[in-house]
């Protein structure tokens, strides 16, 4: 496995039209086998939580 570097963060940030610092905070030092793992990590961290499920008054 490889370890994510700042250069990987730059590449992914540019391809996703994001700030390098944000991507680096997420993937910095992460072990990965392919770039798709790093991209998925970024996407998962940016996905908002479904808070309406926890605050619903229907329960």
C-alpha positions in Angstrom: 0.0 0.0 0.0 1.0 3.6 -0.6 0.8 6.5 1.8 -1.0 9.7 0.6 1.3 12.6 0.0 0.7 16.3 -0.5 1.2 15.8 -4.2 -1.7 13.3 -4.2 -3.8 15.9 -2.4 -3.0 18.5 -5.1 -3.9 16.1 -7.9 -7.2 15.1 -6.3 -8.1 18.6 -5.3 -7.6 19.9 -8.9 -9.6 17.0 -10.4 -12.5 17.7 -7.9 -12.2 21.5 -8.1 -11.6 21.7 -4.4 -9.1 23.5 -2.1 -5.8 21.5 -1.6 -5.8 22.2 2.2 -9.3 20.6 2.6 -8.3 17.5 0.7 -5.0 17.3 2.5 -6.7 17.4 5.9 -8.9 14.5 4.8 -6.3 12.2 3.1 -3.0 13.3 4.6 -1.0 10.2 5.5 -3.8 7.8 4.6 -2.8 4.4 3.2 -4.3 3.5 -0.1 -4.1 1.1 -3.0 -5.7 3.3 -5.7 -6.6 6.9 -6.1 -10.3 5.9 -6.1 -10.0 5.2 -2.4 -8.7 8.7 -1.7 -11.5 10.2 -3.8 -14.1 8.1 -1.9 -12.6 9.3 1.4 -13.0 12.9 0.4 -16.6 12.3 -0.9 -17.6 10.5 2.3 -16.2 13.3 4.5 -18.1 16.0 2.5 -21.5 14.2 2.5 -23.9 15.8 5.0 -25.5 13.6 7.6 -29.2 12.9 7.4 -30.1 15.0 10.5 -33.8 15.0 9.8 -33.8 11.3 10.7 -32.6 12.1 14.2 -34.7 15.2 14.8 -38.0 14.0 13.3 -41.0 14.5 15.6 -42.7 11.5 14.0 -41.0 9.1 16.5 
